[in-house]
Amino acid sequence: MIVALIAVCEIGFWVLLAAGLSVRYLLRMPRTGLALLLCEPLLEVVLLVATALDLKNGADPNWTHGLAALYIGYTVGHGHRTVKWLDGHAAHRLGGAPKPIGPPRYGMARARHEGTVWLGTLTAAVVATVLLQLAIWYVDDPSRVTSLESWRWVAWRAAGIHGLVALSYLIRPRKAPEGEPGATIEKQRVDR
């Protein structure tokens, strides 16, 4: 049941996102579109309540409950960035706004960007850990919660790997190739 609900929440996320952006830009109803976009967090609340009810009704904690916690954590950590990115592109394609500026590609600006994205992953790991710990306390049977405990390490391994990738941009920032617009700016910084 939980896996199906996760799938429904993911599909619902994209349906609400498409509906919100369509209403906002195609129908020129920005407030109604914003209202639809603001309904998206309700999907995670539904998943959270369903997972808690499943555990309350005596379901054995298993990988589906851990996956639900990671899904909610990911949505909290990265959902706003996804919506903002897609909103910028929809405004450009459907609303006549200028093309959104992409992330920096080179130098310390790229390292800062990667660090910011990593903070979203770190937030996801914290939220998932808190939810998993609450579930462990709720079940209150150490012999039944080993699956939930293992999902905490999944969340932190993902955050650690992503952190190493982000750190690599700081340790060894990519330089812009000669002839690209950012190359002269980076060269001037190095010459100083």
N, C-alpha and C positions, 0 to 999 in steps of 0.2 A: 504494500500500500504506500509506503513512504517513497519508494523509488518512483512510482507512478505520480505521486504528488510533486516530487522534485521536477519531473518532466513537465507536468502541467504548469508549475510555477515558471519554469524556463520559457515554455511556449507563451504563457501569459505575459511574461516580461516583454517579449518581442512584439506580441500583438498590441499590448498597451503602448509600447514605444512607437510602433508604426501608426497606431490610431492617433496618439497624441500629436505626433509630428505632422501627420496628414491634416488633422483638424486645425492645427496651429498655422500651417503654411499654405495648404491647398484651399481650405475653406476660409482662411483669414479670420480665425477665431482664436486669438492667442490665449485668452483666459481659459477657455474650455479645453484647449490643447494642454495647457499647463496643469489643469485639474486632472486630466487623464494621466499625465506624466507623474503627478504626485500620488496617484493610486498605486503605483508600482511597489512601494514598500509594504503595502497591505498584503501582497503575495507572500512576502517573507514572514509576516505575522501569522498568516494562515498556516504556513509550513511549520513554524515554531509551535503553534498551538496543537496542530495535528500530531506532531512528534511527541509532545508532552502527554497528550491524551493516549497515544499508543503505548507509551511507557506506563502511564497510570493504569491502563487496562490490563497490565500484566505481560505485555510483550517482552520477550527477551531482548535486551539491548544488543544490536548487531551492527554490521557495517552500514546498513541503511540509515540508522540514526546518526552515525558518525559522518556519513556523506551529507546528510541534511545540515549538520552543524557547519561543515566546511562550505557548503553552498551559501548558507546565510552569511557566513563570514566573508566570503568572496564578494557577495553582493554589497555588503556594507563597505568593504575596502575599495572596491573598484566600480561599483554600479554607477555612482555619480559621474565618474570620469567617462564611462561608456556613453551615458546619456548626453553629457556635455559635448563629447566628440561628435556623436550622431546629430545632435541639434545644430551644431555649427555647419555640418555638411548639408543638412536639410535646409537650413536657412540660405545657404549658397545655391543649392540646386533648385529649390522650390520657391524661395522667398526673394531671390535677387540680391542677397547679401554678398559681400566680397568673399572670395575663397578663404577658408580658415587657414591660418598659419600652422604648419605641421611642427612637430617637435624639432628642436635643434639637432643637427646631424653630427656636429664636430665639437671638439674641445671641451672645456669645462661646462659650457652651457648644456651639452649633452649629458655630462656626468651629473649635473644638478637635476636634469629631467629624469634620468634613470633612478636617482636617489628618491625623488618624489614618488615615482611609480612604485618603488620598493616599499615606501612607507604605507602605501595602500595594501600591499601584500602583508606587511607587518600587522596592520590593523586587522586584516582578515584572520591572521593566525591568532591574534589576541581574542577576537570575538568568538572564533571557533573554540578556542581553549576554554573560555568562560562558559560557553554553552555546554560543552562536553563535561566540564567539572560540575556544573549545576545538575546535569543528567546523572552523573556518577553519584552525587549526594542524594539525588531524588530516588534512585534505585536502591541505594544503601545496602548493597550486597556485593562485597568484593569479588566473590566468585563469578558474578554475572557481568561485570563491567570491564573485563579485559579488552574487549573489542573497542569500547569507547576510549580507553586509555591509549590504545595503539593509534587512534586517529589524531590524538594530540600531537604525537610525534610526526605524523604525516604533515600536519599543518606547519610545524616548526622546521621540518626538513625543506619544505617548499619555500618557506621564508628565508631559510639559510642559503639555499641554492640561488634564489633570486637576489639575495644580498651580495653574494659573491660575484654574480654577473654585474650588478650595479657598481660594485667596488672596482671591478676591472675597468670600467669607464673612467673612474677617478684616477686609478694608478697609471693607466696607459690611455690617455684620451686620444681619440682618432683625430688626425690632422686633415684639414680640407685639402683636396688635390689642387694643384696649381691651376689657376684659371677659373675656379669656382668663386662666387661672390664672398663666401666666408674666408677664403684663403688669405686674402690680404689683411683682414682684420686679425686673424690668428698670427700671421707673420709679424705684424706690428707689435702684438703683445709679447711675442718671443723676443723681439729686438730690444725691447725696453729693459 
